[in-house]
Amino acid sequence: WENGETSDNRRQEKALIKNIRNEEVVFKRWCKYQILAFLDLKIWATFEEVNLPYHVIGEALFPDDIDIDTTERIRKVTKLLAGEAINKETRTWLGVLSRKKK
């Protein structure tokens, strides 16, 4: 290989490693703040036409966190991260599906 190709390969490798590390950080935050479980509950509640208040979701997702206001954690962190996790098209699609059920 010529030096230019090797240099390009190294750059691509470094960029891939950086992306993997960023994704690992995001995934760890998803785990810490129960993003997938939150989305699951919200999707279920939408389809079943059930209102789940944040304090109920907080108690369900963080039962061992007695020193933290889980309602605020859901409202300020989990909900925001979940919104970042799914895009607008996905939310629209879920809304359409829930209305079709009626």
Summary of the structure (lengths in Angstrom):
residues: 102
radius of gyration: 19.6
end to end distance: 62.6
largest distance: 63.7
contacts: 233
relative contact order: 0.10
helix: 80%
strand: 0%
